[in-house]
Amino acid sequence: MILKDLKQVGTSSKNSVRKIFKTNIEVHGERIYIELTGSGFLYNMVRIISGTLVDVGLGKINSEDIPEIILSGERQRAGKTLPPQGLYLLKVEY
């Protein structure tokens, strides 16, 4: 999957295309663990992806609509930006 943020807010990167190589979602009790592996991440990208996945789980967004939402470039069609609490960087590889 290739994601593109049209505005590039909060980043000095000249290229806004990012590749997501792997997504892993696990539920343990009331906690949801979302792990994303990619070529890099834009400002709030992980929080937006996670919020969109939560909305899919709650039935607010149809999972089949995700590719169209991404390609549209219309941020308001995706899920809400989750708060940063609980978010952490696990590893950086070069």
DAJOQUI-V759506 format. One record per residue. N is the residue number from 1. D_LAST is the distance of its C-alpha to the last C-alpha in Angstrom with 1 decimal. Layout:
{{N:D_LAST} {N:D_LAST}}
This chain:
{{1:20.0} {2:19.2} {3:20.0} {4:21.3} {5:22.5} {6:25.3} {7:25.7} {8:22.3} {9:24.0} {10:22.2} {11:19.2} {12:18.9} {13:16.8} {14:19.0} {15:17.8} {16:18.6} {17:17.5} {18:15.0} {19:14.6} {20:15.3} {21:14.5} {22:16.4} {23:19.0} {24:20.8} {25:24.0} {26:26.1} {27:29.4} {28:30.8} {29:34.1} {30:33.9} {31:30.1} {32:27.7} {33:24.1} {34:21.7} {35:18.1} {36:15.9} {37:12.6} {38:11.5} {39:9.5} {40:10.6} {41:14.0} {42:17.0} {43:19.6} {44:21.3} {45:19.8} {46:19.2} {47:22.7} {48:24.3} {49:22.9} {50:24.0} {51:27.4} {52:27.9} {53:27.3} {54:29.8} {55:32.3} {56:32.0} {57:32.8} {58:35.7} {59:37.1} {60:36.7} {61:34.5} {62:34.9} {63:31.7} {64:32.9} {65:32.8} {66:29.0} {67:28.2} {68:31.0} {69:30.0} {70:26.5} {71:28.0} {72:30.8} {73:28.5} {74:31.1} {75:29.5} {76:32.8} {77:32.8} {78:29.8} {79:30.1} {80:30.3} {81:27.5} {82:27.4} {83:27.6} {84:24.6} {85:26.3} {86:24.6} {87:21.2} {88:18.3} {89:14.5} {90:13.9} {91:10.2} {92:6.8} {93:3.8} {94:0.0}}
